[in-house]
Amino acid sequence: MTERNTAVHTPVLLREVIRGLELRPGLIVVDGTVGAGGHSRLIAAQIGDDGLLIGLDRDPMMLGLAAAVLPVSDRVVLKHASYVELPKVIQELGLQSVDRVLLDLGLSSDQLADRSRGFGFTADGPLDLRFDTSRGKPASELLAQASVQEIESWLSEFGEELEAAKIARYLVARAGTNPIRTGLDLANGVAEALGVKRRDPGDKHPATRTFQALRIAVNQELEHVRRGIEDAVYGSLKPGGLAAIISFHSLEDRIVKQEFRRADRWESLTSKPVVASHQEQRVNPRSRSAKLRVARKLG
């Protein structure tokens, strides 16, 4: 894994998140996807020395970047864990519940920049795509063992790829003679499967949805979102506590929206998702697909 001390990621919807969380000194706040610490750095300043910030991440590399920017104190705790494991984490810390939870479900720019795991279209490292390389199988291994039907299902369900069948047939046919081993292999393979020889620099890469689908499959992301919100986040928040969740594609946002519409559990504070301002979208194009939803736990 590539080790870096400086983050390249820019947190999205930063002002909107801070406003939505209604922060004040003394709160216990969980950043369940702490990443490079972009949101958490401002959260820590808002809750002060009397507050407690708990940062979780499945990716050890991201925890290292977060540690470099967050204030070192006994009021900032970083844990290598998924937000699904939040109830266990707070129990280990001797807590009963927390006041706020933030989840940013997007892939970090720092992970995209880590060529050793094959996240990018030009990555010449192994096609791994796992957030936590100590668990599960890398994407290259899944592809090598999967059937046409399995790959087509991933691409259709997780990537909403219209050419899923064509790409799946190509990848399985290639597996026997020239298997996909790197991010670059996958990017070029999808382009070849679709007959895309050239594209304009501003066009979306033809393998975008394939990468998304395999990453979701490898990391079981949608199941994590579902379990995380329905069980871990809800179960860990105090009554009246707030959850703020940023999603980046329709599959995640649908899960968040449906959960926050459960009137017996949540009061939704965002009738429509909060999106980035035109100014932020110009400065940080990644923010264009970000959607923030905020809800208050009832009971």
Secondary structure, DSSP 8 states (H G I E B T S, - for coil): ----SS-----SSHHHHHHHHT--TT-EEEETT-TTSHHHHHHHHHHTTTSEEEEEES-HHHHHHHHHHS--STTEEEEES-GGGHHHHHHHTT-S-EEEEEEE-S--HHHHT-GGGT-STT--SB----SSTTSS--HHHHHHH--HHHHHHHHHHHH--TTHHHHHHHHHHHHTTS---BHHHHHHHHHHHTT-----TTS--TTHHHHHHHHHHHHTHHHHHHHIIIIIIHHHEEEEEEEEEEE-SHHHHHHHHHHHT-TTTEEES-SS-B---HHHHHH-GGGGG-EEEEEEE--
